[in-house]
Amino acid sequence: MIGVAILGSTGSIGESTLDVLARHPDRYRLVAIGANRNVTKLAEQIARYHPAYAALADETAAAELRRLVSTAANGAHHTPTRILAGPAALTEIAALSEVDAVMAAIVGAAGLRSSLAAARAGKRLLLANKESLVMAGPLFMEAVRAGGATLLPIDSEHNAIFQCMPHNIRVGTTPSGIRRVLLTASGGPFRDWTHEAIAAATPEQAVAHPNWVMGRKISVDSATLMNKGLELIEACLLFGLPPRQVEVVVHPQSIVHSAVEYLDGSVLAQLGSPDMRTPIAHALAWPDRIASGVEFLDLVRTARLDFRPPDPDKFRCLALAQAAASAGGLAPAILNAANEVAVQAFLDRQLNFLEIATVIEAVVARSGAGGVGSLDDVLAADAESRQRARERIFGSRTLSYPAGPPQQVRQ
């Protein structure tokens, strides 16, 4: 039995991981789950899956979780779940001796410490938290090497690239014979909108992704194409490639999840239905294969696959991320921090959609992107960039949104 911990179990990746694990009770044992403060959903998961441990970073939320779990446990015939609380709780469950594999799916900078803990503890690390690599790439990869961890990417694009690479690839090293990587992007909900329409986009419209069901923050990143920019930075670190060898291609159908072009002219692509359970099942079982519950791809019904370059005028965030990838050092951490603040301000209706890129560009321009010497350097750059982003946003006028009923939000 393989012991599994899920960091970010209440999010879409966490729930998909629980679904895959439930299909293979003879192979996997859920040891621990963790989240930030979603008490209700974590209590539901405890009642259904009975993990040995559950962790909440928010201590007030953890106290409420203890009350709910204690009430629900009356008369139960299973071993009670131990509730851990506080910022260190997530790092604790990531390093548990009975845990073999860790799904790192906490969104944003909040997932960095627990992901690092899993790497240092030598776990099979299923990395869905791209910000860990974006913020602290060199430190993170060194932690993987020093801890003897097995790093497997979960983002559908990076997992696809991994599947198309030579079978003996070691993550973090440059494979031989590669000409370039083609990183596909759906283009998000605004791929066919005019510049004028995008300027008036609401949060409800931005999170309504046409192909994927994701959390609000990552959905906005998909709409700005920042998500693809962060994935470009991540791809360079995972596969030892310079930014010039990673090309972003808009592919509206989200069927080709990415491709690798070799020097001999061969292009190997990974195709599948747009469902995150495919890369999750792949990484859980690698190098084997297990059923994921995903609907199998029908190429005849799919009928066509379209590709086009991204529009740099409409999606400025992609260019900002490409520049950060080329600059290296702390530049990606600065970019990520400014983006997280700007996206939250947009979701809170304190910023309009196009101003997200404007805020990021202003923060990056003011910051000196030095080298990554330690985790303290990364965290200091992150904190300073967040403060500069807030000053940029809240020191300006409050921006308004067009009238009209909100669209249904998919989360």
ABEGO torsion letter per residue (X at the ends): XBBBBBBGAABAAAAAAAAAAAABAAABBBABBBBAABAAAAAAAAAAAGBABBBBABAAAAAAAAAAAAAAABGBABBBBBBBBEAAAAAAAAABAABABBBBABBEAAAAAAAAAAAAAGBBBBBABAAAAAAAAAAAAAAAAAAGBBBBBABAAAAAAAAABBAABBBGBBBBGBABBBBBBAGEAAAABBAAAAAABBAAAAABBAABBBBAAAAAAAAAGAAAAAAAAAAAAAAGBBAAABBBBBBAAGABAEBBBBAAGBBBBBBEBBBAAAAAAAAAAOABBBBAGBBBBBAAAAGBBBBBBBBAAABAAAAAAAAAAAAEEAAAAAAAAAAAAAAAAAAAGABBAAAAAAAAAAAAAABBBBBBABAAAAAAAAAAAAAAAAAAAAABBBBBBBBEBBBBBBX
